[in-house]
Amino acid sequence: MPNFEFVKSSYSSGNGECVEVARNIPGTVAVRDSKDTDAPILQLIPGTWTAFLRLVSQHR
């Protein structure tokens, strides 16, 4: 497994209800639940992550 370097969003409220994202591996964006770091990691191609962020930002 790649050595992902996960970070939390600067928008995280600190209540533990957030995700962590790693973008340090070329061609992969990894996402995991910050409450369960041993759970499976979702790995996306960067274009898919960008499309997801675009959709989320339209619904805020």
Stockholm file with secondary structure:
# STOCKHOLM 1.0

chainA/1-60         MPNFEFVKSSYSSGNGECVEVARNIPGTVAVRDSKDTDAPILQLIPGTWTAFLRLVSQHR
#=GR chainA/1-60 SS CCCCCCEECTTCCSSSCCEEEECCSTTCEEEEETTCTTSCCEEECHHHHHHHHHHHHHTC
#=GC SS_cons        CCCCCCEECTTCCSSSCCEEEECCSTTCEEEEETTCTTSCCEEECHHHHHHHHHHHHHTC
//
